[in-house]
């Protein structure tokens, strides 16, 4: 994962939308996870080497079912830290992540959660915090989170990005990718 330009931070965005159906996406992500696991085994490091963000992570590590991504994701969560890999799991349904893997997650950033079902699923994780924030989650505003790590709770307010994020058609993504190869 070494960059050819050590002064610059390499950013790679992988858009899975062009893969089609969920089965193809899950297969691709499982292969990616297996490769990350191999990397983690071969390149241990006490220094952060890379950060990988998985959006809609509840698809890859669901509480119910066993997609092809589940075992390699579980393995990566156990090994990543010793390899200097940071893993970010983003989901709008944190209660739908496999509860057995929650022990491998050291930091939680929890935003607005209104539904009682979701709150009940999160209760075991939230109960480890020294401050009970359960009743405050439904009233969170956009960009407000509680960071929970080692029992400590910190209130965070994220500012809006100066870069406007928007969905773009697949054709535009492909054109941008093609133009970046030539740079």
C-alpha positions in Angstrom: 0.0 0.0 0.0 3.0 2.2 -0.3 2.4 5.3 -2.3 4.7 6.2 -5.2 4.5 9.8 -3.9 5.2 9.6 -0.2 4.4 13.3 0.3 0.8 12.8 -1.0 -1.9 10.8 0.6 -3.4 8.4 -1.9 -7.2 8.2 -2.1 -8.9 5.4 -4.0 -12.7 5.4 -4.3 -14.2 2.1 -5.5 -17.7 2.5 -6.9 -19.5 -0.8 -6.8 -22.6 0.4 -8.6 -21.4 -0.8 -12.0 -21.2 -4.4 -10.7 -25.0 -4.8 -11.0 -26.8 -7.0 -8.5 -26.1 -7.6 -4.8 -24.6 -11.1 -5.5 -21.9 -9.6 -7.7 -21.2 -6.8 -5.3 -20.9 -9.3 -2.3 -18.6 -11.5 -4.3 -16.3 -8.6 -5.3 -16.3 -7.2 -1.7 -15.5 -10.7 -0.3 -12.5 -11.0 -2.6 -11.4 -7.5 -1.6 -11.7 -8.5 2.1 -9.7 -11.7 1.5 -6.9 -9.6 -0.1 -6.9 -7.1 2.8 -6.6 -10.1 5.2 -3.7 -11.4 3.3 -2.1 -8.0 3.4 -2.7 -7.7 7.1 -1.0 -11.1 7.7 2.1 -10.2 5.6 2.6 -6.6 6.6 2.1 -6.1 10.4 2.7 -2.5 11.5 2.2 -0.4 14.6 1.7 2.6 12.3 -1.4 3.4 10.4 -0.9 2.3 6.8 -4.4 2.7 5.3 -8.0 3.4 6.2 -10.8 1.5 4.4 -14.4 2.7 4.6 -17.3 0.3 4.0 -20.6 2.1 3.4 -23.8 0.2 4.1 -21.7 -2.2 6.2 -24.7 -4.0 7.5 -24.9 -5.7 4.0 -21.4 -7.2 4.6 -21.7 -8.0 8.3 -25.4 -8.7 8.9 -26.9 -10.0 12.1 -29.0 -12.4 10.1 -27.7 -14.5 7.2 -24.2 -15.3 6.1 -23.1 -13.6 2.9 -19.7 -14.4 1.4 -18.4 -11.2 3.0 -19.2 -12.1 6.6 -16.3 -14.4 7.5 -13.6 -12.3 5.8 -15.0 -9.1 7.4 -15.0 -10.8 10.9 -11.4 -11.9 10.3 -10.3 -8.4 9.2 -11.9 -6.8 12.2 -9.7 -9.0 14.4 -6.5 -8.5 12.5 -6.7 -4.9 11.1 -5.3 -3.1 14.1 -2.1 -5.2 14.3 -1.5 -4.5 10.6 -2.0 -0.7 10.8 -5.3 -0.8 9.0 -8.2 1.4 10.1 -11.6 0.0 9.3 -14.6 2.3 9.2 -18.0 0.7 9.0 -20.8 3.1 8.0 -24.5 2.2 8.2 -27.8 3.8 8.9 -28.7 0.6 10.8 -26.0 -0.1 13.3 -28.3 -2.5 15.2 -28.3 -4.7 12.1 -24.5 -5.4 12.4 -23.7 -8.8 13.7 -23.6 -8.4 17.5 -20.8 -10.9 17.9 -18.5 -8.5 16.0 -19.3 -5.4 18.0 -16.5 -6.3 20.5 -14.0 -5.8 17.8 -15.2 -2.3 17.1 -13.4 0.1 19.5 -15.0 3.4 18.5 -18.6 4.2 17.7 -20.0 7.4 16.2 -23.8 7.3 16.7 -26.1 9.9 15.1 -29.8 10.2 15.1 -31.7 7.0 16.0 -35.4 7.3 16.4 -36.9 3.8 16.1 -37.3 1.9 19.3 -36.3 -1.4 17.6 -33.0 0.2 16.5 -32.4 1.7 20.0 -33.1 -1.7 21.6 -30.5 -3.4 19.3 -28.0 -0.7 20.3 -28.7 -0.9 24.0 -26.0 -3.5 24.8 -23.3 -1.4 23.2 -24.6 1.8 24.6 -24.8 0.3 28.2 -21.0 0.1 28.3 -20.8 3.9 28.1 -20.3 5.8 31.4 -23.0 8.3 30.2 -26.4 7.0 29.0 -27.1 8.8 25.7 -30.0 6.5 24.6 -32.7 9.1 25.3 -30.8 11.8 23.4 -30.3 9.9 20.1 -33.8 10.6 18.8 -33.3 14.3 19.1 -29.9 14.5 17.3 -29.7 17.0 14.4 -27.9 16.5 11.1 -24.2 16.3 11.7 -24.5 15.6 15.5 -23.0 12.4 16.8 -21.9 10.8 20.1 -18.4 9.3 19.9 -18.2 6.3 22.3 -14.8 4.8 23.0 -13.7 2.9 26.0 -16.8 3.9 27.9 -16.2 7.6 27.4 -18.8 9.6 25.5 -18.0 12.8 23.6 -20.6 14.9 21.8 -19.5 15.9 18.3 -20.9 18.4 15.7 -19.7 17.9 12.2 -19.7 20.9 9.9 -21.1 20.6 6.4 -18.4 19.8 3.9 -17.2 22.6 1.6 -17.5 20.1 -1.2 -21.0 19.3 -2.2 -21.6 15.6 -2.5 -24.1 14.4 -5.0 -25.1 11.2 -6.8 -23.7 11.1 -10.3 -24.7 8.8 -13.2 -22.5 5.8 -13.9 -21.4 7.2 -17.2 -20.0 10.3 -15.5 -18.1 8.1 -13.0 -16.6 6.1 -15.8 -15.6 9.3 -17.7 -14.0 10.8 -14.5 -12.1 7.5 -13.9 -10.8 7.4 -17.5 -9.6 11.0 -17.3 -7.8 10.4 -14.0 -5.8 7.6 -15.5 -4.2 10.0 -17.9 -3.0 12.4 -15.1 
